[in-house]
Amino acid sequence: MSALGAALGRGLHASAQSPRLTKFSLQAPKSVMVEFSDGRVFNLSAEFLRIYSPAADSKIRSVGGEKVIFGRRHVGIMSATPIGNYGVRIDFDDLHKTGIYTWDYFYNLGSNKFTLMRNYIKTLRKHGLSRDPQRRKPNESKGGEKSV
């Protein structure tokens, strides 16, 4: 993460709305810790980051505007790659790696973490789904997303 450290060292600002990112720490495979100039520190789990991936092609199915990704409780982070001066791409061990997490997006996720996770769990319950991975039967394709 030396390139990321160098970018942070230049005092980059994410935007006028969010405080400046002052520290990024990948604690693979379980979480990412981000710290901002206003003193707020957020520890964001791999599961949380995966289910709220900003990727346009994250294979999320939506019906009536409701996104449902399930079975990601044990997903891990393999790496984080700096993208320009504004964010990182996180590679997960479920092979998802197209989302770019901007500093603003990290701040938004951290600021709303408990509400977002609570709503996610409510959505899973509503559709009879679980955070735990489904047990696969022989010759069964990978699950993890559901149209509802």
Summary of the structure (lengths in Angstrom):
residues: 148
radius of gyration: 16.1
end to end distance: 38.6
largest distance: 52.1
contacts: 399
relative contact order: 0.20
helix: 25%
strand: 27%
